[in-house]
Amino acid sequence: MATELTAAQLRAYDGTDPSKPIYVSVRGKVYDVSTGRGFYGPGGAYAIFAGREASRALGKMSKDEADVSGDLSGLTEKEIGVLADWETKFQAKYPVVARLSDA
């Protein structure tokens, strides 16, 4: 397993290929969320985050395509706190498999 992935490489792990794991990046850490395939796989409630850096969207509690990025500029203190809560949940539930090299 590579220790670093680019955003373009991360896109290959979006759940559309059932033979590959599903990855989501939060603050540049890439998590294997395959055990949550029902949520992150195609048709899942959080499928928009699969194969992507999702920090901004998680902080804003948004599923808007424009918010699915690692750009934290302009987030409020509350949104940064929400993101920290999400990050804690990911750390507790999913293994980190790589770092996003261009985060």
N, C-alpha and C positions, 0 to 999 in steps of 0.2 A: 504494500500500500504506500502510495506517495505521501510524504509528510506535508506537501504543499500542493494546492490546486489553484488554478486561475479561475476566475468567474466563468470563463468559457468552458473549462473542463468540468466545473461544478454542474453546469446545465445538463450534462449527460446523465446525471443522477436524479432526474425529476420524477421517477416512478413510471414513465411510459414504457420502459423496457423491464418486464418482470424479472429478468435474470440479473439485474443490477440492483444494488441497494439504493435507498432514497436518502439523500443528504440535504440538510438545511444548515446554512451558516448563520451564526449569531455572534456579532462583534468579532468577526474574523475567525471564529472557531467553527469547524465543520463537524456537525453531529450526524451520526447514522441513525435516522429516525424510522428505519425499516420496520421495527416492531409496531410502529404507529401507522402502517400502510393504509389502514382504513381512514385515517385523518389526512395523511399527506399524499396518498396515491391519487391517481386520476379519479375525479369525481368526489374526492374527500373535501371536508370543510376547509382544510388548510392546504389544499393542493397548490395554490398560488405560490406558496413558499418553497415548494420542493425544487431542489436544484438551484436555489437562489440564496443570496445574502438577504436576510429578512429583518435585520435589526430595526430599521426605521418603522416598518409596518407594525412590528410587534409592540414597539413603544407607543405608537399612536393607536394601537388596537384597530388597525385598518387592513382591509383586504383590497384596497385600491392599488391597481397595478403601479401607479406612479410612486407609491410609498414603499414598494418592495425594493429596498436598497440598503446599503450600509451607511448612507449619509445621515449623520445625527445632527447636523446643523439645524438650528431653529427649534429643536425639541425643547419642550418645557421641562422644568425640574420634575414635575409629576410624571411626564412621559418617560424621562430617563429612569425614574423609579420603577415604572411599569416594565420597562425593558429589563432592568435588573432582576425583577421578579421572574420574568420569562427565562432569563439566562439561568437563574437558580433551578428552575424546573427542568430545563434541558440538561443541565449538569447532573441532576439527580436521576434522570430517566434514560438518557442516551449517551453512548460512548462518543468521545471526540476521536475522529479518525484522521483529521488533517487541519491545516491552517489555510485560510484563503490568502494567497500570495499578493493579490492586488486589492486587499481590503483597506 
